[in-house]
Amino acid sequence: MVVLIGGARGITPWFARALASATGCRIELVGRTPLPTGPQDPELAAATDRAALVGVLARRGSSSPAEISRTAQAILAAREVTATIAELTELGGEVRYHALDVRDTAATSSLLAGIHAEYGRLDGVVYAAGIIEDKLIAEKDPASFTRVFDTKVDGARGLLAGLDALPTAPRFLVFFGSIAAAYGNRGQADYAAANDALDAIGTRYAARTGVRCVTVHWGPWAPGVGHGGMVTAELSREYARRGIGLIDPEEGALALLRELAWADPSVTSVVYTASGW
Ligand SMILES: NC(=O)c1ccc[n+]([C@@H]2O[C@H](COP(=O)([O-])OP(=O)(O)OC[C@H]3O[C@@H](n4cnc5c(N)ncnc54)[C@H](OP(=O)(O)O)[C@@H]3O)[C@@H](O)[C@H]2O)c1
């Protein structure tokens, strides 16, 4: 059974799918997005993309543009989580979703303890939670730096504290890092620092516990259908202009499976990227 924190949205569902197909393992997904409860609003349900949702919400007229945008984003996020659960279930796997903010250390520890108590073990953990709020450092609000940095670093520290408290350690741990940690990236000082720190935290954890732990510093992934991730269509065009290739989501997921299956287990950080860096 594998816990994937940040696994229900973005690029990580591609890996969850590859893992479920290859191993049939139970999947426990974690993210902040709450799952929808109660009957769906039919008009919103019929609005299938962001523009249509914003249109419906704007016609109702009671919210500010910022509130409309947040509501549309929340609906799309919940739909993506629901789609991930459906896709994994269709593959025959057992899947559950837990809504929590991984920066809440007590909630993370309690979730891990509950899963471990239920199954008597925890085979693997994938830590992929992350956010970006890109800006040049001179223009960056310190609170924004903290949000980006803490999501990776405090989240990972809380996760490791939770793992330390379990009766048995997991067999492997994967951190989703970024090529920004290896080469830097304009506007991403906070994100690059966070991913570099993540790598160091993982390396120390492996040395201290003997658990296989690898940080994968990914180059940009192509936005796949249904699970786009951080690379928007606009960013994709910018990467293309700079001659930077994008990782095919299915290939990326398989590359990580191969890394876990065949690579040297003492290696604690790797860079995976397409052409152009
Ligand atoms: N996409 C790429 O090309 C790329 C390249 C290099 C590295 N990465 C790394 O890969 C990981 C996933 O990126 P992505 O592109 O899939 O981004 P994304 O679409 O923004 O997904 C981020 C994931 O993290 C979760 N998350 C964020 N903050 C969280 C928190 N405080 N607690 C729990 N879950 C949280 C999100 O779920 P909720 O919003 O529901 O919380 C979501 O599942 C990140 O760590 C990123 O640094 C991605």
The ligand as an SDF file (V2000), in Angstrom:
LIG
                    3D

 48 52  0  0  0  0  0  0  0  0999 V2000
    4.4660   19.6770  -13.3130 N   0  0  0  0  0  0  0  0  0  0  0  0
    5.7750   19.7370  -13.4920 C   0  0  0  0  0  0  0  0  0  0  0  0
    6.2430   19.9040  -14.6020 O   0  0  0  0  0  0  0  0  0  0  0  0
    6.7210   19.5870  -12.3250 C   0  0  0  0  0  0  0  0  0  0  0  0
    8.0910   19.7710  -12.5890 C   0  0  0  0  0  0  0  0  0  0  0  0
    8.9840   19.6540  -11.5340 C   0  0  0  0  0  0  0  0  0  0  0  0
    8.5430   19.2830  -10.2740 C   0  0  0  0  0  0  0  0  0  0  0  0
    7.2030   19.1080  -10.0510 N   0  0  0  0  0  0  0  0  0  0  0  0
    6.8070   18.7440   -8.6950 C   0  0  0  0  0  0  0  0  0  0  0  0
    5.8120   17.7450   -8.7350 O   0  0  0  0  0  0  0  0  0  0  0  0
    4.8810   17.9400   -7.6840 C   0  0  0  0  0  0  0  0  0  0  0  0
    3.4770   17.9970   -8.2560 C   0  0  0  0  0  0  0  0  0  0  0  0
    3.4140   19.1070   -9.1400 O   0  0  0  0  0  0  0  0  0  0  0  0
    2.1770   19.3290  -10.1190 P   0  0  0  0  0  0  0  0  0  0  0  0
    2.6930   19.8720  -11.3740 O   0  0  0  0  0  0  0  0  0  0  0  0
    1.3560   18.1250  -10.1280 O   0  0  0  0  0  0  0  0  0  0  0  0
    1.4510   20.5270   -9.3640 O   0  0  0  0  0  0  0  0  0  0  0  0
   -0.0850   20.7250   -9.0260 P   0  0  0  0  0  0  0  0  0  0  0  0
   -0.9370   20.3270  -10.1520 O   0  0  0  0  0  0  0  0  0  0  0  0
   -0.1780   22.1100   -8.4960 O   0  0  0  0  0  0  0  0  0  0  0  0
   -0.2940   19.6760   -7.8610 O   0  0  0  0  0  0  0  0  0  0  0  0
    0.2260   19.8950   -6.5940 C   0  0  0  0  0  0  0  0  0  0  0  0
   -0.3080   18.8060   -5.6950 C   0  0  0  0  0  0  0  0  0  0  0  0
    0.0790   19.0830   -4.3440 O   0  0  0  0  0  0  0  0  0  0  0  0
   -1.0980   19.1010   -3.5230 C   0  0  0  0  0  0  0  0  0  0  0  0
   -0.8390   20.0500   -2.4430 N   0  0  0  0  0  0  0  0  0  0  0  0
   -0.3700   21.3240   -2.5410 C   0  0  0  0  0  0  0  0  0  0  0  0
   -0.2490   21.8590   -1.3210 N   0  0  0  0  0  0  0  0  0  0  0  0
   -0.6350   20.9130   -0.4340 C   0  0  0  0  0  0  0  0  0  0  0  0
   -0.7190   20.8740    0.9840 C   0  0  0  0  0  0  0  0  0  0  0  0
   -0.3830   21.9250    1.7350 N   0  0  0  0  0  0  0  0  0  0  0  0
   -1.1820   19.7420    1.5720 N   0  0  0  0  0  0  0  0  0  0  0  0
   -1.5290   18.6620    0.8320 C   0  0  0  0  0  0  0  0  0  0  0  0
   -1.4540   18.6370   -0.5240 N   0  0  0  0  0  0  0  0  0  0  0  0
   -1.0060   19.7530   -1.1380 C   0  0  0  0  0  0  0  0  0  0  0  0
   -2.2200   19.5170   -4.4780 C   0  0  0  0  0  0  0  0  0  0  0  0
   -3.4940   19.1070   -4.0670 O   0  0  0  0  0  0  0  0  0  0  0  0
   -4.5240   20.1470   -3.4120 P   0  0  0  0  0  0  0  0  0  0  0  0
   -4.4690   21.4000   -4.2100 O   0  0  0  0  0  0  0  0  0  0  0  0
   -5.8090   19.4190   -3.4420 O   0  0  0  0  0  0  0  0  0  0  0  0
   -3.9820   20.3300   -2.0350 O   0  0  0  0  0  0  0  0  0  0  0  0
   -1.8260   18.7350   -5.7250 C   0  0  0  0  0  0  0  0  0  0  0  0
   -2.2300   17.3920   -5.6160 O   0  0  0  0  0  0  0  0  0  0  0  0
    5.2840   19.2150   -6.9590 C   0  0  0  0  0  0  0  0  0  0  0  0
    5.9740   18.8660   -5.8120 O   0  0  0  0  0  0  0  0  0  0  0  0
    6.1950   19.9110   -7.9340 C   0  0  0  0  0  0  0  0  0  0  0  0
    7.1650   20.6640   -7.2750 O   0  0  0  0  0  0  0  0  0  0  0  0
    6.2870   19.2620  -11.0400 C   0  0  0  0  0  0  0  0  0  0  0  0
  1  2  1  0
  2  3  2  0
  2  4  1  0
  4  5  1  0
  4 48  2  0
  5  6  2  0
  6  7  1  0
  7  8  2  0
  8  9  1  0
  8 48  1  0
  9 10  1  0
  9 46  1  0
 10 11  1  0
 11 12  1  0
 11 44  1  0
 12 13  1  0
 13 14  1  0
 14 15  2  0
 14 16  1  0
 14 17  1  0
 17 18  1  0
 18 19  2  0
 18 20  1  0
 18 21  1  0
 21 22  1  0
 22 23  1  0
 23 24  1  0
 23 42  1  0
 24 25  1  0
 25 26  1  0
 25 36  1  0
 26 27  1  0
 26 35  1  0
 27 28  2  0
 28 29  1  0
 29 30  1  0
 29 35  2  0
 30 31  1  0
 30 32  2  0
 32 33  1  0
 33 34  2  0
 34 35  1  0
 36 37  1  0
 36 42  1  0
 37 38  1  0
 38 39  2  0
 38 40  1  0
 38 41  1  0
 42 43  1  0
 44 45  1  0
 44 46  1  0
 46 47  1  0
M  CHG  2   8   1  16  -1
M  END
$$$$
